[in-house]
Amino acid sequence: MSWVFSIYTIQFDDNYLSFGYKGWGVQLTNSEIISAKVVEIRWIKWGGVGWRLKGLKNIGYIVKSGPGVEILTTRKDRSYTFNCNDPQALINELHEAGINIENDSAV
């Protein structure tokens, strides 16, 4: 199943945030995003890499330990955590689009 996880993307166009693996990603409108923050991801805390669950409300798109972003949404009060090479740049763009930004943390 390694082909499923072979393409991982993050895109933001001022109206939609999309992230995840090809065919298994998430697309959120700005109105669905409650807040965003920079996080330091530890894959071991997620039980590995790939598409990961912590309960039913915390979903991870984890490719490695390192920098990432956590998004709290109105979709069933779920949060999404995903790796990002330059999380601060994404956070800055989200902030410019009117998204609430929280302090960073480790997950």
Number of C-alpha atoms within 10 A of each C-alpha: 5 7 8 12 17 9 12 17 12 17 12 16 10 14 11 15 19 15 21 25 19 14 10 13 14 14 14 17 13 18 12 17 21 16 20 24 21 25 22 19 25 19 19 11 11 20 12 14 17 19 17 17 14 12 8 10 14 17 19 21 25 24 20 17 17 16 18 27 24 27 22 19 20 13 12 8 13 14 21 20 25 26 26 22 12 12 19 16 11 21 21 13 15 24 15 11 13 14 18 15 16 13 8 14 12 12 16
